[in-house]
Amino acid sequence: MLRDGCNYIVLNVSQLSAADSLVLGAIVQAYASAVRQGALVKLANPSPRFRELLTITKLDRVIETVEQTRARR
């Protein structure tokens, strides 16, 4: 995807009310890989509970969250 000229990734996390270390690790790994390739990564529509988890783990300081009402192309 990044090789095709896409310079941003939006992960819709609206269905995640909670996440274990495996899920958070996968998000961090995807974020790190994308950033190394010059892409931006955002998490869309986090639930209040997931947003709290991002705050507790301080990932909210690293990965931007956005409210998105529909998919963008």
CORDABEL-V176582 format. One record per pair of residues at least 6 apart in sequence whose ideal C-beta (glycine too) atoms are under 8 Angstrom apart, sorted by the first residue. I is the first residue (numbers start at 1). J is the second residue. D is the distance in whole Angstrom. If there is no record, write none. Layout:
i=I j=J d=D
i=I j=J d=D
This chain:
i=1 j=9 d=8
i=2 j=34 d=7
i=2 j=37 d=5
i=2 j=38 d=8
i=2 j=39 d=5
i=6 j=39 d=7
i=7 j=38 d=7
i=7 j=39 d=5
i=7 j=40 d=7
i=8 j=39 d=6
i=8 j=40 d=4
i=8 j=41 d=7
i=8 j=42 d=7
i=9 j=30 d=7
i=9 j=34 d=5
i=9 j=39 d=6
i=9 j=40 d=7
i=9 j=41 d=5
i=9 j=42 d=7
i=10 j=41 d=8
i=10 j=42 d=5
i=10 j=43 d=8
i=10 j=44 d=5
i=10 j=66 d=7
i=10 j=68 d=7
i=10 j=72 d=7
i=11 j=27 d=7
i=11 j=30 d=7
i=11 j=41 d=7
i=11 j=42 d=7
i=11 j=43 d=5
i=11 j=44 d=7
i=12 j=44 d=5
i=12 j=45 d=6
i=12 j=68 d=7
i=12 j=71 d=8
i=13 j=43 d=5
i=13 j=44 d=7
i=13 j=45 d=7
i=13 j=46 d=5
i=13 j=47 d=8
i=13 j=50 d=6
i=14 j=44 d=7
i=14 j=45 d=4
i=14 j=46 d=7
i=14 j=47 d=7
i=16 j=23 d=7
i=16 j=46 d=7
i=16 j=47 d=7
i=16 j=50 d=5
i=17 j=47 d=5
i=17 j=49 d=5
i=17 j=50 d=6
i=18 j=49 d=6
i=18 j=50 d=7
i=18 j=53 d=7
i=19 j=27 d=8
i=19 j=50 d=7
i=19 j=53 d=6
i=24 j=53 d=8
i=24 j=57 d=6
i=24 j=59 d=7
i=27 j=43 d=7
i=27 j=59 d=8
i=27 j=63 d=7
i=28 j=59 d=7
i=30 j=41 d=7
i=31 j=41 d=5
i=31 j=62 d=7
i=31 j=63 d=6
i=34 j=40 d=8
i=34 j=41 d=5
i=35 j=41 d=7
i=40 j=64 d=8
i=41 j=63 d=6
i=41 j=64 d=8
i=42 j=63 d=7
i=42 j=64 d=5
i=42 j=65 d=7
i=42 j=66 d=5
i=43 j=54 d=8
i=43 j=63 d=6
i=43 j=64 d=7
i=43 j=65 d=5
i=43 j=66 d=7
i=44 j=65 d=7
i=44 j=66 d=5
i=44 j=67 d=7
i=44 j=68 d=4
i=45 j=66 d=8
i=45 j=67 d=6
i=45 j=68 d=6
i=46 j=54 d=7
i=46 j=65 d=5
i=51 j=60 d=7
i=51 j=65 d=7
i=54 j=60 d=4
i=54 j=63 d=7
i=54 j=65 d=7
